[in-house]
Structures are given as C-alpha cells and as structure tokens.
Amino acid sequence: MQPDLENSAVSQEQLKIEIQQIKIENELTKLNNNKLKV
C-alpha cells in the first residue's frame, strides 16, 4: 500500500471515531436538557 493511501485510511478512521464521540456528546446533552425541563 502506498503511504498516502495508508495515511488517508488512518485519518478516515480517526474521523469516524471523532464523529461517534460527537454524536454521543450530543445525545448526553439532549438527555441533560430533558432532565432540566422536567
């Protein structure tokens, strides 16, 4: 595999992980907001 392709594959994985973390944080924020409303 060419280094460039490897690097892009790695950054793709990192992006996926970051996106998942953001989604989780958003869900937690929603849950916290719901608790405050009640």
C-alpha positions in Angstrom: 0.0 0.0 0.0 1.2 3.5 -0.7 1.9 5.7 2.3 -0.6 8.3 1.1 -3.4 5.8 1.0 -2.5 4.4 4.4 -2.5 7.9 5.9 -5.9 8.7 4.4 -7.3 5.4 5.7 -6.0 6.2 9.2 -7.5 9.7 9.1 -10.8 8.3 7.9 -10.8 6.0 10.9 -10.0 8.9 13.2 -12.7 11.0 11.7 -15.2 8.2 12.2 -14.3 7.9 15.8 -14.5 11.6 16.4 -17.9 11.8 14.7 -19.1 8.9 17.0 -17.8 10.8 20.0 -19.6 14.0 19.0 -22.8 12.0 18.4 -22.5 10.6 21.9 -21.9 14.0 23.4 -24.9 15.4 21.6 -27.1 12.5 23.0 -25.8 13.2 26.5 -26.6 16.9 26.1 -30.1 16.1 24.9 -30.6 13.8 28.0 -29.3 16.5 30.3 -31.6 19.1 28.7 -34.6 16.8 29.1 -33.8 16.4 32.8 -33.6 20.2 33.3 -37.0 20.6 31.6 -38.8 18.2 33.9 
